[in-house]
């Protein structure tokens, strides 16, 4: 009987000692769990003393069993707070990782990509403006060549007739080459032939001047062909590009309302595509205006040469008329 009581007392002492040792360890586990990045490692330290109670109480009788049950129940209490702390620290880290990894892929905003991604109407506007720009440079090249050759040819013709004395000599100097000066000379000779026998030289000169004016107006209309196209392109291209921009921005806002986001990566491509239409409109309009002003100056200089040619033909006609009247007077005097 004394042996049994001694064993029960020894078992109770072992349980109390195990409980006393488990208390500080569990307290340290609770304080260290929120600060550690990996709190799952300290949790088994608080759980180790719990199996010692059943091991020590295996030898006592039924009297030691109730006393061992209470400390054994206390051991899980020290372990349970560490689990939520571990989950609380690990969960935000696991949630932050996907958020950090999710980044909106920026769309490449090159002009060709923006054109291919644009709306059908915006594409039509861009194609029309690109065609207008092509027409502008085509007119520039063609008119530059035309005005250069016409001016050089007329200057050469004026030099050839600078020393001639009559319309017939002027035609012989020019030969069979066609040009604006040849047209003036032919009109003067035709008027002189049709007015043969008339005594009034003033009427002949007026009719010849009227024919010269018609030739000048016809030449001015011919040399200005294509300049109306430049004026139209220069004045309307910015507004056509603006129409494409307004249409593209309207579609962009519709897309924003559907996607329900104002993220710059979502909004920027549509607005950039719309602004590309205005940029192409300016690219078509600015050269057209500059080229139109340039041709206005060059055309004005060429028409001054035409006026000089008209004056030269009128002077030759006047000399022929005076010469004919002088010969008539000399014959009458004889």
C-alpha positions in Angstrom: 0.0 0.0 0.0 2.9 2.4 0.8 4.5 1.5 -2.5 1.4 2.4 -4.4 1.1 5.7 -2.6 4.7 6.5 -3.3 4.3 5.7 -7.0 1.2 7.9 -7.2 3.1 10.8 -5.5 6.0 10.3 -7.8 3.7 10.5 -10.9 2.0 13.6 -9.6 5.4 15.3 -9.1 6.5 14.4 -12.6 3.3 15.8 -14.1 3.7 19.1 -12.1 7.3 19.3 -13.3 6.3 18.8 -16.9 3.5 21.4 -16.7 5.9 23.9 -15.1 8.5 23.3 -17.9 5.8 23.6 -20.7 4.5 27.0 -19.5 7.6 29.2 -20.3 8.2 27.4 -23.7 4.6 28.0 -24.8 4.8 31.7 -23.7 8.0 32.1 -25.8 6.4 30.5 -28.8 3.4 32.9 -28.6 5.6 36.0 -28.4 7.9 34.9 -31.2 5.3 33.8 -33.7 4.1 37.2 -35.0 7.7 38.5 -35.6 9.1 35.5 -37.5 8.6 35.1 -41.2 8.4 31.3 -40.8 6.5 30.7 -37.6 5.6 27.1 -38.3 9.0 25.9 -36.9 8.5 26.9 -33.1 5.0 25.2 -33.0 6.4 21.7 -32.4 8.5 23.0 -29.4 5.4 23.6 -27.3 3.9 20.3 -28.3 6.8 18.2 -27.2 6.1 18.2 -23.4 2.5 16.9 -24.0 3.5 13.2 -24.8 5.7 13.2 -21.6 2.6 13.2 -19.3 1.1 9.9 -20.7 4.6 8.3 -20.6 5.1 9.2 -17.0 1.5 8.3 -16.0 1.6 4.9 -17.6 2.7 3.2 -14.4 0.3 4.8 -11.8 -3.1 3.4 -11.0 -6.5 4.8 -11.6 -5.9 7.5 -8.9 -3.2 9.2 -11.1 -5.3 9.1 -14.3 -7.6 12.1 -13.4 -4.7 14.2 -12.3 -2.8 13.5 -15.6 -5.8 14.4 -17.7 -5.8 18.1 -16.7 -2.2 18.9 -17.6 -2.5 16.9 -20.8 -5.4 19.1 -21.9 -3.4 22.2 -21.2 -0.7 21.3 -23.7 -2.8 21.8 -26.8 -3.9 25.2 -25.5 -0.4 26.4 -25.8 -0.1 25.1 -29.3 -3.3 26.4 -30.9 -2.5 30.1 -30.8 0.6 29.6 -32.9 -1.4 28.2 -35.9 -3.5 31.3 -36.6 -0.5 33.5 -36.2 1.3 31.4 -38.8 -1.6 31.6 -41.1 -2.0 35.3 -40.5 1.6 36.0 -41.5 1.8 33.6 -44.4 -1.5 34.5 -45.9 -0.7 38.2 -46.7 2.6 37.1 -48.2 0.9 34.6 -50.4 -1.7 37.1 -51.5 0.9 39.8 -52.1 2.9 37.5 -54.4 0.2 37.2 -57.1 -0.6 40.9 -56.9 3.1 41.8 -57.4 3.4 39.4 -60.3 0.3 40.7 -62.1 1.4 43.6 -64.2 -0.6 45.0 -67.2 1.2 44.2 -70.4 1.9 47.5 -72.2 0.8 47.5 -75.8 3.4 48.5 -78.4 2.3 51.9 -79.8 4.2 52.1 -83.1 2.4 53.9 -85.9 1.7 50.7 -87.9 0.3 48.9 -84.9 -1.9 51.8 -84.0 -3.2 51.9 -87.6 -4.0 48.2 -87.7 -5.7 48.5 -84.3 -7.8 51.5 -85.3 -11.5 51.6 -86.1 -12.6 51.1 -89.7 -13.7 54.7 -90.1 -10.4 56.0 -88.6 -8.5 53.7 -91.0 -10.5 55.1 -93.9 -9.6 58.7 -92.8 -5.9 57.8 -92.5 -5.8 56.1 -95.9 -7.5 59.1 -97.5 -5.1 61.5 -95.8 -2.1 59.4 -96.9 -3.4 59.5 -100.5 -3.9 63.3 -100.3 -0.2 63.6 -99.1 0.9 61.4 -102.1 -1.1 63.6 -104.5 0.5 66.7 -102.9 4.0 65.5 -103.6 3.1 64.2 -107.1 1.8 67.7 -108.0 4.9 69.2 -106.5 7.2 67.1 -108.6 5.2 67.5 -111.8 4.7 71.3 -111.5 8.3 71.9 -110.6 9.4 70.1 -113.8 6.8 71.9 -115.9 7.5 75.4 -114.6 11.2 74.9 -114.9 11.1 73.8 -118.5 8.5 76.4 -119.5 10.5 79.3 -117.9 13.8 78.1 -119.5 12.1 77.7 -122.9 10.5 81.2 -122.8 13.7 82.9 -121.7 15.6 81.2 -124.5 13.0 82.4 -127.0 13.0 86.0 -125.8 16.8 86.0 -126.2 16.5 84.8 -129.8 14.1 87.6 -130.9 15.9 90.3 -128.9 17.6 91.7 -132.1 15.0 90.9 -134.8 13.3 93.7 -136.6 10.0 92.2 -137.8 7.5 89.5 -137.1 8.7 87.4 -140.1 12.3 87.5 -138.8 11.1 86.5 -135.3 9.3 83.5 -136.7 12.3 82.5 -138.7 14.5 82.8 -135.6 12.2 80.6 -133.5 11.8 78.0 -136.3 9.1 75.4 -135.9 9.3 75.1 -132.1 5.9 75.6 -130.4 5.7 77.9 -127.4 3.9 80.8 -125.9 6.0 83.3 -127.8 5.2 81.6 -131.1 1.6 81.9 -130.3 1.9 85.6 -129.8 3.8 86.0 -133.1 1.2 83.9 -135.0 -1.7 86.0 -133.5 0.0 89.3 -134.5 0.7 88.1 -138.1 -2.9 86.8 -138.4 -4.4 90.2 -137.2 -2.0 92.1 -139.5 -3.1 90.0 -142.5 -6.8 90.2 -141.7 -6.6 94.0 -141.2 -4.7 94.6 -144.5 -6.1 97.6 -146.3 -7.3 99.4 -143.2 -5.9 102.8 -142.6 -6.2 102.8 -138.8 -3.3 101.3 -137.0 -4.9 101.9 -133.6 -7.6 99.4 -134.4 -5.1 96.8 -135.4 -3.1 97.2 -132.3 -6.2 97.0 -130.1 -7.4 93.8 -131.7 -3.9 92.3 -131.5 -3.8 93.3 -127.8 -7.1 91.5 -127.2 -5.8 88.4 -128.8 -2.7 88.6 -126.7 -4.8 88.9 -123.5 -6.7 85.8 -124.4 -3.5 83.9 -124.9 -2.1 85.1 -121.5 -5.3 84.0 -119.7 -5.2 80.6 -121.4 -1.6 80.2 -120.4 -2.3 81.2 -116.8 -5.1 78.7 -116.5 -2.8 76.0 -117.9 0.1 76.7 -115.6 -2.1 76.8 -112.5 -3.5 73.3 -113.1 -3.0 71.3 -109.9 -2.8 74.3 -107.6 -6.5 74.1 -106.7 -5.8 70.5 -105.5 -3.1 71.8 -103.3 -5.3 74.5 -101.9 -8.1 72.0 -101.2 -5.7 69.5 -99.4 -4.1 72.2 -97.4 -7.4 73.7 -96.1 -9.4 70.5 -95.5 -6.8 67.9 -94.3 -6.6 69.1 -90.7 -10.4 69.0 -90.4 -10.6 65.5 -91.9 -7.9 64.3 -89.5 -9.8 66.0 -86.6 -12.9 64.1 -87.6 -11.0 60.8 -87.4 -9.6 61.8 -84.0 -13.1 62.7 -82.6 -14.4 59.4 -83.9 -11.5 57.4 -82.4 -11.8 59.1 -79.0 -15.5 58.5 -78.9 -14.9 54.8 -79.5 -12.2 54.9 -76.8 -14.6 56.3 -74.2 -17.1 53.6 -75.2 -14.5 51.0 -74.6 -13.6 52.5 -71.2 -17.2 52.4 -70.1 -17.5 48.7 -71.2 -14.2 47.7 -69.4 -15.1 49.9 -66.4 -11.5 50.9 -65.8 -9.4 54.0 -66.2 -6.1 52.3 -66.2 -3.6 54.1 -68.5 -2.6 50.9 -70.2 -6.2 50.4 -71.3 -7.1 54.0 -72.2 -3.8 55.1 -73.9 -3.9 52.9 -77.0 -7.3 54.0 -78.2 -6.5 57.7 -77.7 -3.2 57.3 -79.4 -4.8 55.7 -82.4 -7.3 58.6 -82.6 -4.5 61.2 -82.4 -2.6 59.5 -85.2 -5.4 60.6 -87.6 -4.8 64.3 -86.7 -1.0 63.8 -87.1 -1.5 62.4 -90.6 -3.9 65.2 -91.4 -1.2 67.7 -90.4 1.4 65.8 -92.4 -0.8 66.1 -95.5 -1.8 69.7 -94.9 1.4 71.5 -94.0 3.4 70.5 -97.1 0.3 71.3 -99.3 0.1 74.8 -97.9 3.9 75.4 -98.3 4.0 74.0 -101.8 0.9 76.1 -102.8 2.6 79.3 -101.6 5.8 78.3 -103.4 4.0 77.7 -106.7 2.1 81.0 -106.3 5.4 82.8 -106.4 6.9 80.8 -109.2 3.8 81.0 -111.3 3.7 84.8 -110.8 7.3 85.0 -112.1 6.5 82.8 -115.1 3.4 85.0 -116.0 5.7 88.0 -115.9 7.8 86.4 -118.6 4.6 85.7 -120.6 3.8 89.4 -120.3 7.2 90.3 -121.6 6.7 87.9 -124.5 3.4 89.6 -125.3 5.0 93.0 -125.2 7.8 91.9 -127.5 5.2 90.6 -130.1 3.2 93.9 -129.8 6.4 95.9 -130.4 7.2 93.9 -133.5 3.7 94.3 -134.8 3.9 98.1 -134.3 7.2 98.2 -136.2 5.8 96.3 -139.1 2.8 98.6 -139.2 5.0 101.7 -139.1 7.3 100.3 -141.7 4.4 99.5 -144.0 2.9 103.0 -143.7 6.4 104.5 -144.2 6.9 102.6 -147.4 3.4 103.6 -148.5 4.1 107.2 -147.9 7.4 107.0 -149.8 5.6 105.5 -152.8 3.0 108.2 -152.7 5.7 110.9 -152.6 7.3 109.4 -155.7 
